[in-house]
Amino acid sequence: MAKLQVILTQDVAGQGRKGDIVSVSDGYAHNFLIKNNKGILATPEELKKIENRKKKEEKRQQEEKIKSEELKKVIEAKKVEIAVKTGENGKLFGAITNKEVAAALEQTFGLKIDRKKIECNIKSLGEHVAFVKLHTDVKAEVKIVAKAQ
């Protein structure tokens, strides 16, 4: 039985993920994978295209990481102040949320950061630290000063 090398263009259960090169039987390759646009024959040209695409993606990831590192230095150099409503004894009403931290970062640095990438747990006045995930490998510590309005 002849085996063919096929590059998957989609995730295929039992075979592999998109971009994987798999060896499958001739009939399965032609009658299912290629016919349903789930794979293409692994010709030298196609393999070269995939290699180039991977290199471009890696380069883009590296550039993104470098930008994130620079952004981290900028963010960690300053303190962000957030004015909050307080009750008696300086207790906060509720807590400072990710949304408020994102708004303060935008106001202070002009950065639009998705609130889902911010981790904070601030329930009192004073100086606190929130974490901002800028990249898969880069996490910035933001110094936040919670002060009474």
C-alpha positions in Angstrom: 0.0 0.0 0.0 1.4 3.4 -1.0 1.9 6.1 1.6 1.8 9.8 0.7 3.2 12.7 2.6 0.4 15.3 3.2 0.5 18.7 4.8 -2.6 19.3 6.8 -4.4 22.6 6.2 -6.9 22.0 9.1 -6.9 20.1 12.3 -7.9 16.5 11.5 -9.0 14.1 14.3 -6.7 11.2 14.6 -4.1 12.6 12.2 -2.7 15.9 13.5 -3.0 19.6 13.7 -2.9 22.3 11.0 0.6 22.5 9.4 1.6 19.0 10.4 3.1 16.7 7.8 1.6 13.2 8.0 2.1 9.9 6.1 -1.3 8.5 5.1 -2.5 5.9 2.6 -2.9 7.0 -1.0 -6.7 6.5 -1.0 -7.2 8.4 2.3 -5.1 11.3 1.0 -6.8 11.7 -2.3 -10.4 10.7 -1.3 -10.7 12.5 2.0 -7.9 15.0 2.9 -7.3 16.6 -0.5 -10.9 16.3 -1.7 -12.2 18.0 1.4 -9.5 20.7 1.5 -8.1 19.3 4.7 -4.6 18.7 3.3 -2.3 19.2 0.3 0.4 17.0 -1.1 3.8 17.6 0.5 5.7 18.7 -2.6 9.1 20.3 -2.2 7.6 23.7 -3.2 4.9 23.4 -0.5 7.4 22.3 2.1 9.5 25.4 1.3 6.4 27.7 1.6 5.7 26.3 5.0 9.3 26.7 6.1 9.2 30.4 4.9 5.9 30.9 6.7 7.3 29.5 9.9 10.4 31.7 9.7 8.3 34.8 9.1 6.1 33.9 12.1 9.1 33.3 14.3 10.6 36.7 13.3 7.3 38.4 14.0 7.1 36.8 17.4 10.7 37.9 18.2 9.9 41.5 17.2 6.7 41.4 19.3 8.7 40.2 22.3 11.3 42.9 21.9 8.5 45.6 21.7 6.9 44.1 24.8 10.2 44.2 26.7 10.6 47.9 25.8 7.0 48.6 26.8 7.6 46.7 30.1 10.5 49.1 31.0 8.3 52.1 30.3 5.4 50.8 32.4 7.5 49.7 35.3 9.3 53.1 35.5 6.2 55.0 36.6 3.5 54.7 39.2 -0.2 54.9 38.2 -2.5 56.7 40.5 -6.2 55.8 40.8 -8.6 57.9 42.8 -11.2 55.8 44.5 -14.2 56.4 46.7 -13.7 55.4 50.3 -15.8 55.0 53.4 -14.9 55.4 57.0 -11.5 54.2 58.1 -10.2 54.5 54.5 -11.9 51.4 53.3 -12.7 51.1 49.6 -16.2 50.6 48.3 -15.6 47.3 46.5 -12.2 46.9 44.8 -10.2 48.4 42.0 -11.0 46.3 39.0 -9.0 45.3 35.9 -11.1 47.7 33.9 -10.1 50.7 36.1 -6.4 49.7 35.9 -6.7 49.4 32.0 -8.3 52.9 31.9 -5.6 54.3 34.2 -2.9 52.8 32.0 -4.5 54.3 28.9 -4.7 57.7 30.6 -1.1 57.6 31.9 0.8 55.9 29.0 -1.7 56.2 26.2 -1.8 52.4 26.0 -4.8 50.3 25.1 -4.4 47.1 27.1 -7.1 44.5 27.2 -8.5 44.2 30.7 -8.3 40.4 30.5 -4.5 40.6 30.4 -4.4 42.5 33.7 -4.2 40.7 37.1 -4.9 42.8 40.2 -6.5 42.4 43.6 -6.6 45.8 45.2 -9.0 46.3 48.1 -7.3 49.0 50.2 -5.6 52.4 49.9 -1.9 52.6 49.4 0.6 51.2 47.0 -0.1 47.9 45.2 1.2 45.9 42.3 -0.8 44.7 39.3 0.5 42.4 36.6 0.1 43.1 32.9 0.6 40.3 30.4 2.2 42.0 27.4 3.4 38.8 25.6 3.5 35.1 26.3 6.9 35.5 27.9 6.7 39.1 29.1 4.8 40.2 32.2 5.1 43.8 33.5 4.6 44.8 37.1 2.6 48.1 37.4 2.8 50.1 40.6 -0.6 51.4 41.4 -1.3 54.0 44.1 -4.9 53.9 45.3 -5.8 57.2 46.9 -9.0 58.6 48.3 -11.0 61.0 46.1 
